[in-house]
């Protein structure tokens, strides 16, 4: 079938994913990719609990390249989620074939990040990752919830550049 949602969200799996996005996009399982997530046993347990009845796999970037390929070739639908745009940049550089749109959810305020909206703060590394991802032909849409208006990377980039 397909990967029906490819998303950056620093919370990874949470209520909005499970109650809102699953209602508008078909999903049988969730692929979570991130070296930092895959090495954190407590976080993995929390994410598996948050996924409820959905099957979840948590992978390193290296493992993720193959799992994305398998997910795309499967007869099931998957969400692909990571907590940072750098992970998607690494996946692309490692040869992963990603869907044509990357959805950006919550990216909370942290040291060195510029606040671009009520749920989006990005730093220079995020900025560079978004530029790279877009250069690979992937559309980047900032959209917390399915019924929110999506803003593209160019709009958010201009805002970042003026701060």
TORPA-4810 file (N, C-alpha, C, O; in nm, 3 decimals):
<nodes>
NODE_1_0.084_-0.118_0.000_0.000_0.000_0.000_0.088_0.124_0.000_0.141_0.165_-0.104_X
NODE_2_0.104_0.186_0.122_0.175_0.314_0.118_0.213_0.363_0.257_0.165_0.314_0.359_X
NODE_3_0.300_0.460_0.254_0.321_0.541_0.374_0.227_0.659_0.356_0.245_0.740_0.265_X
NODE_4_0.128_0.669_0.442_0.021_0.766_0.424_0.043_0.897_0.499_-0.027_0.995_0.475_X
NODE_5_0.141_0.900_0.589_0.178_1.024_0.657_0.325_1.013_0.694_0.368_0.919_0.760_X
NODE_6_0.402_1.110_0.650_0.544_1.121_0.686_0.554_1.250_0.767_0.522_1.357_0.717_X
NODE_7_0.600_1.239_0.892_0.585_1.352_0.984_0.705_1.369_1.077_0.764_1.272_1.125_X
NODE_8_0.739_1.495_1.100_0.831_1.534_1.208_0.744_1.585_1.321_0.663_1.675_1.302_X
NODE_9_0.762_1.527_1.439_0.690_1.573_1.558_0.775_1.535_1.678_0.802_1.417_1.699_X
NODE_10_0.817_1.633_1.756_0.909_1.599_1.865_0.844_1.514_1.974_0.914_1.460_2.059_X
NODE_11_0.713_1.502_1.971_0.644_1.413_2.065_0.626_1.273_2.007_0.592_1.179_2.079_X
NODE_12_0.649_1.258_1.880_0.643_1.135_1.801_0.500_1.079_1.798_0.425_1.111_1.705_X
NODE_13_0.460_0.998_1.895_0.324_0.941_1.899_0.254_0.998_2.022_0.306_0.990_2.134_X
NODE_14_0.137_1.056_2.000_0.063_1.121_2.109_-0.084_1.128_2.070_-0.125_1.073_1.967_X
NODE_15_-0.163_1.194_2.150_-0.307_1.198_2.130_-0.351_1.250_1.995_-0.443_1.194_1.935_X
NODE_16_-0.287_1.356_1.945_-0.329_1.412_1.816_-0.304_1.316_1.701_-0.382_1.309_1.606_X
NODE_17_-0.197_1.242_1.709_-0.171_1.141_1.606_-0.279_1.033_1.612_-0.337_0.996_1.510_X
NODE_18_-0.306_0.986_1.733_-0.397_0.872_1.750_-0.545_0.909_1.734_-0.624_0.825_1.692_X
NODE_19_-0.583_1.031_1.765_-0.725_1.066_1.758_-0.761_1.150_1.636_-0.877_1.152_1.596_X
NODE_20_-0.665_1.220_1.576_-0.698_1.307_1.463_-0.642_1.256_1.330_-0.716_1.240_1.234_X
NODE_21_-0.512_1.232_1.326_-0.451_1.191_1.199_-0.497_1.053_1.155_-0.512_1.028_1.035_X
NODE_22_-0.520_0.962_1.249_-0.566_0.828_1.211_-0.707_0.829_1.154_-0.749_0.733_1.090_X
NODE_23_-0.781_0.937_1.177_-0.918_0.948_1.124_-0.919_0.995_0.979_-1.016_0.970_0.908_X
NODE_24_-0.812_1.062_0.935_-0.811_1.118_0.799_-0.712_1.050_0.705_-0.712_1.075_0.585_X
NODE_25_-0.627_0.965_0.760_-0.529_0.892_0.678_-0.535_0.745_0.717_-0.533_0.712_0.836_X
NODE_26_-0.542_0.656_0.619_-0.544_0.513_0.653_-0.412_0.472_0.718_-0.305_0.512_0.673_X
NODE_27_-0.420_0.391_0.824_-0.299_0.347_0.893_-0.321_0.212_0.958_-0.421_0.189_1.027_X
NODE_28_-0.226_0.123_0.936_-0.226_-0.008_1.002_-0.113_-0.020_1.103_-0.117_-0.103_1.193_X
NODE_29_-0.012_0.065_1.088_0.103_0.061_1.178_0.185_0.188_1.167_0.167_0.267_1.074_X
NODE_30_0.274_0.206_1.262_0.358_0.326_1.265_0.505_0.285_1.265_0.548_0.201_1.345_X
NODE_31_0.580_0.345_1.174_0.725_0.328_1.169_0.786_0.452_1.234_0.768_0.563_1.185_X
NODE_32_0.858_0.433_1.341_0.928_0.543_1.409_1.076_0.525_1.380_1.132_0.418_1.401_X
NODE_33_1.139_0.631_1.331_1.281_0.624_1.299_1.356_0.734_1.372_1.316_0.850_1.371_X
NODE_34_1.465_0.695_1.434_1.553_0.790_1.501_1.654_0.714_1.585_1.617_0.632_1.668_X
NODE_35_1.781_0.742_1.563_1.884_0.673_1.640_1.867_0.698_1.789_1.883_0.606_1.870_X
NODE_36_1.834_0.822_1.825_1.815_0.855_1.967_1.695_0.784_2.027_1.697_0.746_2.144_X
NODE_37_1.591_0.765_1.949_1.470_0.697_1.999_1.496_0.547_2.011_1.458_0.485_2.111_X
NODE_38_1.559_0.490_1.910_1.583_0.345_1.907_1.675_0.299_2.020_1.672_0.182_2.058_X
NODE_39_1.755_0.389_2.073_1.848_0.351_2.181_1.795_0.382_2.320_1.865_0.358_2.419_X
NODE_40_1.673_0.434_2.330_1.616_0.474_2.459_1.502_0.378_2.496_1.390_0.392_2.448_X
NODE_41_1.534_0.281_2.581_1.436_0.176_2.616_1.310_0.231_2.681_1.200_0.185_2.650_X
NODE_42_1.323_0.328_2.770_1.206_0.386_2.835_1.116_0.455_2.733_0.995_0.435_2.732_X
NODE_43_1.177_0.536_2.647_1.098_0.607_2.546_1.029_0.508_2.453_0.915_0.531_2.413_X
NODE_44_1.095_0.401_2.416_1.033_0.300_2.329_0.910_0.240_2.396_0.808_0.220_2.330_X
NODE_45_0.919_0.210_2.525_0.803_0.154_2.596_0.687_0.254_2.599_0.572_0.216_2.579_X
NODE_46_0.718_0.380_2.623_0.614_0.484_2.627_0.548_0.498_2.490_0.426_0.507_2.481_X
NODE_47_0.627_0.500_2.384_0.572_0.514_2.249_0.485_0.395_2.211_0.380_0.411_2.149_X
NODE_48_0.528_0.276_2.248_0.448_0.156_2.219_0.315_0.161_2.293_0.212_0.120_2.238_X
NODE_49_0.316_0.210_2.415_0.191_0.224_2.491_0.102_0.329_2.426_-0.020_0.311_2.418_X
NODE_50_0.160_0.440_2.381_0.082_0.548_2.319_0.018_0.505_2.188_-0.084_0.561_2.148_X
NODE_51_0.076_0.407_2.121_0.024_0.362_1.992_-0.102_0.277_2.005_-0.167_0.246_1.905_X
NODE_52_-0.137_0.240_2.127_-0.259_0.162_2.148_-0.255_0.030_2.073_-0.161_-0.048_2.089_X
NODE_53_-0.357_0.006_1.992_-0.367_-0.121_1.920_-0.289_-0.123_1.789_-0.277_-0.228_1.726_X
NODE_54_-0.236_-0.008_1.748_-0.159_-0.006_1.624_-0.023_-0.071_1.644_0.041_-0.055_1.747_X
NODE_55_0.018_-0.145_1.544_0.152_-0.205_1.546_0.253_-0.092_1.528_0.233_-0.002_1.447_X
NODE_56_0.362_-0.098_1.604_0.466_0.005_1.596_0.603_-0.062_1.588_0.630_-0.160_1.657_X
NODE_57_0.686_-0.006_1.504_0.825_-0.049_1.495_0.914_0.073_1.516_0.887_0.179_1.461_X
NODE_58_1.018_0.058_1.595_1.109_0.169_1.624_1.248_0.129_1.574_1.301_0.025_1.612_X
NODE_59_1.305_0.214_1.488_1.425_0.176_1.416_1.531_0.287_1.415_1.499_0.405_1.427_X
NODE_60_1.656_0.245_1.399_1.764_0.339_1.374_1.749_0.389_1.230_1.671_0.334_1.152_X
NODE_61_1.825_0.491_1.195_1.823_0.540_1.057_1.865_0.428_0.961_1.802_0.408_0.857_X
NODE_62_1.969_0.356_0.995_2.017_0.248_0.909_1.908_0.142_0.887_1.885_0.100_0.774_X
NODE_63_1.842_0.101_0.995_1.732_0.004_0.983_1.614_0.065_0.909_1.544_-0.004_0.834_X
NODE_64_1.591_0.194_0.931_1.477_0.262_0.873_1.474_0.261_0.722_1.367_0.252_0.662_X
NODE_65_1.591_0.269_0.659_1.596_0.268_0.513_1.528_0.143_0.459_1.446_0.152_0.367_X
NODE_66_1.559_0.028_0.514_1.498_-0.098_0.469_1.352_-0.107_0.512_1.268_-0.154_0.434_X
NODE_67_1.320_-0.064_0.633_1.182_-0.072_0.681_1.089_0.017_0.600_0.973_-0.019_0.577_X
NODE_68_1.138_0.133_0.557_1.057_0.221_0.472_1.028_0.152_0.339_0.915_0.156_0.290_X
NODE_69_1.129_0.090_0.282_1.111_0.015_0.156_1.008_-0.096_0.175_0.917_-0.112_0.093_X
NODE_70_1.021_-0.172_0.283_0.926_-0.279_0.311_0.785_-0.224_0.333_0.688_-0.282_0.285_X
NODE_71_0.774_-0.113_0.404_0.644_-0.052_0.429_0.577_-0.006_0.302_0.456_-0.021_0.286_X
NODE_72_0.655_0.050_0.212_0.602_0.097_0.084_0.555_-0.020_-0.002_0.457_-0.007_-0.076_X
NODE_73_0.624_-0.132_0.007_0.589_-0.249_-0.074_0.483_-0.337_-0.009_0.433_-0.431_-0.072_X
NODE_74_0.448_-0.310_0.115_0.352_-0.390_0.190_0.210_-0.366_0.141_0.183_-0.269_0.070_X
NODE_75_0.119_-0.455_0.180_-0.023_-0.433_0.150_-0.091_-0.358_0.263_-0.214_-0.350_0.268_X
NODE_76_-0.012_-0.303_0.354_-0.065_-0.225_0.467_-0.024_-0.079_0.453_0.063_-0.045_0.373_X
NODE_77_-0.089_0.006_0.532_-0.059_0.150_0.533_0.014_0.186_0.661_-0.018_0.136_0.769_X
NODE_78_0.111_0.275_0.648_0.193_0.314_0.762_0.209_0.464_0.773_0.207_0.537_0.674_X
NODE_79_0.223_0.510_0.898_0.272_0.644_0.925_0.422_0.629_0.948_0.467_0.531_1.007_X
NODE_80_0.500_0.724_0.901_0.644_0.730_0.924_0.672_0.857_1.003_0.648_0.967_0.953_X
NODE_81_0.721_0.842_1.125_0.737_0.957_1.214_0.877_0.958_1.275_0.931_0.853_1.311_X
NODE_82_0.934_1.077_1.285_1.057_1.097_1.360_1.045_1.227_1.438_0.953_1.306_1.417_X
NODE_83_1.138_1.246_1.531_1.131_1.366_1.614_1.215_1.482_1.560_1.220_1.588_1.622_X
NODE_84_1.281_1.463_1.444_1.360_1.575_1.391_1.372_1.568_1.239_1.371_1.459_1.181_X
NODE_85_1.385_1.684_1.175_1.406_1.683_1.031_1.543_1.626_0.993_1.561_1.577_0.881_X
NODE_86_1.638_1.633_1.085_1.770_1.577_1.056_1.763_1.427_1.029_1.840_1.375_0.949_X
NODE_87_1.672_1.359_1.096_1.655_1.215_1.070_1.610_1.191_0.926_1.660_1.100_0.861_X
NODE_88_1.518_1.272_0.877_1.473_1.255_0.738_1.584_1.292_0.640_1.596_1.230_0.534_X
NODE_89_1.664_1.392_0.674_1.781_1.425_0.591_1.876_1.304_0.584_1.922_1.268_0.476_X
NODE_90_1.903_1.243_0.699_1.991_1.125_0.704_1.932_1.009_0.624_2.004_0.939_0.554_X
NODE_91_1.802_0.990_0.636_1.737_0.882_0.561_1.754_0.902_0.410_1.787_0.808_0.338_X
NODE_92_1.732_1.024_0.365_1.748_1.053_0.222_1.892_1.031_0.177_1.916_0.972_0.072_X
NODE_93_1.986_1.077_0.256_2.128_1.061_0.221_2.170_0.914_0.223_2.265_0.875_0.156_X
NODE_94_2.098_0.833_0.302_2.126_0.688_0.309_2.054_0.610_0.199_2.069_0.488_0.189_X
NODE_95_1.976_0.680_0.116_1.911_0.613_0.004_1.764_0.581_0.021_1.705_0.516_-0.066_X
NODE_96_1.703_0.624_0.130_1.560_0.597_0.150_1.477_0.674_0.048_1.509_0.787_0.012_X
NODE_97_1.371_0.611_0.002_1.276_0.675_-0.089_1.156_0.718_-0.005_1.079_0.635_0.043_X
NODE_98_1.143_0.849_0.013_1.035_0.902_0.097_0.919_0.949_0.011_0.937_0.982_-0.107_X
NODE_99_0.799_0.952_0.070_0.684_1.009_-0.001_0.710_1.155_-0.039_0.806_1.216_0.009_X
NODE_100_0.625_1.211_-0.122_0.648_1.343_-0.179_0.622_1.459_-0.084_0.658_1.573_-0.115_X
NODE_101_0.561_1.433_0.031_0.532_1.541_0.126_0.576_1.502_0.266_0.551_1.390_0.312_X
NODE_102_0.643_1.595_0.334_0.682_1.579_0.474_0.599_1.676_0.556_0.606_1.798_0.537_X
NODE_103_0.520_1.622_0.647_0.436_1.701_0.736_0.516_1.738_0.860_0.586_1.653_0.917_X
NODE_104_0.505_1.863_0.903_0.575_1.907_1.023_0.471_1.939_1.129_0.385_2.025_1.110_X
NODE_105_0.479_1.868_1.240_0.390_1.891_1.353_0.458_1.977_1.457_0.513_2.082_1.425_X
NODE_106_0.454_1.934_1.579_0.508_2.011_1.690_0.660_2.001_1.695_0.718_1.892_1.694_X
NODE_107_0.724_2.117_1.700_0.868_2.127_1.723_0.884_2.234_1.831_0.885_2.353_1.802_X
NODE_108_0.895_2.189_1.954_0.892_2.281_2.068_1.015_2.369_2.079_1.120_2.342_2.023_X
NODE_109_0.997_2.478_2.155_1.103_2.573_2.183_1.218_2.504_2.256_1.196_2.422_2.345_X
NODE_110_1.338_2.539_2.216_1.459_2.489_2.281_1.571_2.590_2.260_1.555_2.683_2.181_X
NODE_111_1.680_2.574_2.327_1.791_2.667_2.318_1.838_2.681_2.173_1.863_2.581_2.106_X
NODE_112_1.850_2.804_2.128_1.899_2.831_1.993_1.794_2.828_1.885_1.825_2.854_1.769_X
NODE_113_1.671_2.795_1.919_1.564_2.787_1.819_1.486_2.918_1.811_1.468_2.987_1.911_X
NODE_114_1.442_2.950_1.691_1.357_3.067_1.669_1.212_3.019_1.661_1.181_2.922_1.592_X
NODE_115_1.124_3.089_1.732_0.982_3.052_1.735_0.914_3.108_1.610_0.913_3.228_1.586_X
NODE_116_0.857_3.017_1.530_0.790_3.056_1.406_0.638_3.049_1.415_0.568_3.098_1.327_X
NODE_117_0.588_2.989_1.520_0.444_2.975_1.541_0.421_2.915_1.677_0.515_2.888_1.751_X
NODE_118_0.294_2.895_1.711_0.265_2.850_1.848_0.319_2.711_1.879_0.337_2.676_1.995_X
NODE_119_0.344_2.631_1.777_0.397_2.496_1.802_0.523_2.466_1.721_0.564_2.350_1.711_X
NODE_120_0.584_2.568_1.664_0.702_2.545_1.580_0.816_2.638_1.618_0.802_2.761_1.613_X
NODE_121_0.927_2.578_1.655_1.051_2.651_1.678_1.161_2.571_1.609_1.175_2.451_1.632_X
NODE_122_1.239_2.638_1.526_1.346_2.567_1.457_1.480_2.636_1.479_1.488_2.757_1.500_X
NODE_123_1.585_2.554_1.474_1.720_2.609_1.486_1.791_2.597_1.351_1.733_2.553_1.252_X
NODE_124_1.917_2.637_1.349_1.993_2.638_1.224_2.006_2.498_1.162_2.001_2.484_1.040_X
NODE_125_2.021_2.395_1.245_2.031_2.258_1.193_1.900_2.212_1.130_1.901_2.144_1.028_X
NODE_126_1.787_2.250_1.191_1.656_2.219_1.133_1.643_2.288_0.997_1.602_2.227_0.898_X
NODE_127_1.680_2.416_0.994_1.673_2.497_0.872_1.751_2.430_0.758_1.699_2.414_0.648_X
NODE_128_1.874_2.391_0.787_1.957_2.326_0.685_1.895_2.193_0.641_1.899_2.159_0.522_X
NODE_129_1.840_2.118_0.735_1.776_1.991_0.701_1.654_2.013_0.612_1.636_1.941_0.513_X
NODE_130_1.571_2.111_0.645_1.454_2.141_0.562_1.497_2.181_0.421_1.437_2.137_0.322_X
NODE_131_1.600_2.265_0.410_1.650_2.304_0.278_1.694_2.182_0.198_1.664_2.170_0.080_X
NODE_132_1.767_2.092_0.263_1.814_1.971_0.193_1.695_1.885_0.150_1.689_1.840_0.035_X
NODE_133_1.603_1.861_0.241_1.486_1.777_0.210_1.409_1.834_0.091_1.372_1.761_0.000_X
NODE_134_1.387_1.965_0.094_1.315_2.029_-0.017_1.395_2.018_-0.148_1.337_2.002_-0.255_X
NODE_135_1.527_2.028_-0.139_1.611_2.017_-0.259_1.601_1.878_-0.323_1.637_1.861_-0.440_X
NODE_136_1.553_1.781_-0.247_1.535_1.645_-0.298_1.396_1.623_-0.356_1.358_1.510_-0.386_X
NODE_137_1.321_1.732_-0.372_1.189_1.724_-0.435_1.075_1.692_-0.341_0.965_1.657_-0.386_X
NODE_138_1.099_1.703_-0.212_0.995_1.673_-0.114_0.932_1.803_-0.066_1.001_1.896_-0.023_X
NODE_139_0.801_1.809_-0.073_0.725_1.925_-0.028_0.717_1.921_0.125_0.687_1.817_0.183_X
NODE_140_0.744_2.034_0.188_0.739_2.042_0.334_0.620_2.127_0.374_0.607_2.242_0.332_X
NODE_141_0.531_2.069_0.457_0.410_2.138_0.503_0.406_2.140_0.654_0.412_2.036_0.719_X
NODE_142_0.396_2.259_0.710_0.381_2.276_0.855_0.232_2.275_0.884_0.159_2.365_0.845_X
NODE_143_0.187_2.170_0.955_0.044_2.152_0.981_0.027_2.064_1.104_0.049_1.943_1.098_X
NODE_144_-0.010_2.124_1.214_-0.024_2.051_1.339_-0.135_1.947_1.332_-0.115_1.830_1.366_X
NODE_145_-0.252_1.990_1.287_-0.371_1.904_1.281_-0.424_1.898_1.139_-0.400_1.990_1.060_X
NODE_146_-0.495_1.792_1.104_-0.545_1.778_0.967_-0.632_1.894_0.919_-0.631_1.926_0.801_X
NODE_147_-0.707_1.956_1.010_-0.795_2.065_0.967_-0.730_2.203_0.977_-0.794_2.303_0.948_X
NODE_148_-0.602_2.209_1.017_-0.528_2.335_1.016_-0.481_2.364_0.873_-0.460_2.273_0.793_X
NODE_149_-0.466_2.493_0.844_-0.410_2.532_0.715_-0.261_2.497_0.712_-0.187_2.530_0.805_X
NODE_150_-0.218_2.432_0.606_-0.077_2.397_0.592_0.002_2.517_0.541_-0.044_2.590_0.452_X
NODE_151_0.121_2.537_0.598_0.211_2.642_0.551_0.335_2.574_0.494_0.389_2.481_0.554_X
NODE_152_0.380_2.620_0.378_0.495_2.555_0.316_0.626_2.609_0.372_0.629_2.710_0.443_X
NODE_153_0.734_2.539_0.339_0.866_2.574_0.392_0.907_2.716_0.352_0.967_2.786_0.434_X
NODE_154_0.876_2.760_0.231_0.915_2.895_0.190_0.857_3.002_0.280_0.925_3.100_0.312_X
NODE_155_0.733_2.986_0.322_0.669_3.082_0.413_0.741_3.083_0.547_0.773_3.189_0.601_X
NODE_156_0.768_2.964_0.601_0.833_2.955_0.732_0.980_2.998_0.724_1.033_3.057_0.819_X
NODE_157_1.043_2.970_0.614_1.182_3.010_0.593_1.195_3.162_0.594_1.286_3.217_0.656_X
NODE_158_1.104_3.230_0.524_1.106_3.377_0.523_1.087_3.432_0.663_1.151_3.529_0.702_X
NODE_159_0.997_3.369_0.738_0.974_3.415_0.876_1.101_3.396_0.960_1.140_3.486_1.035_X
NODE_160_1.165_3.281_0.946_1.290_3.253_1.019_1.395_3.358_0.984_1.464_3.410_1.072_X
NODE_161_1.408_3.387_0.856_1.511_3.481_0.809_1.489_3.623_0.858_1.584_3.702_0.864_X
NODE_162_1.365_3.658_0.893_1.338_3.794_0.942_1.353_3.807_1.093_1.351_3.919_1.145_X
NODE_163_1.367_3.696_1.164_1.380_3.702_1.311_1.524_3.721_1.354_1.552_3.728_1.474_X
</nodes>
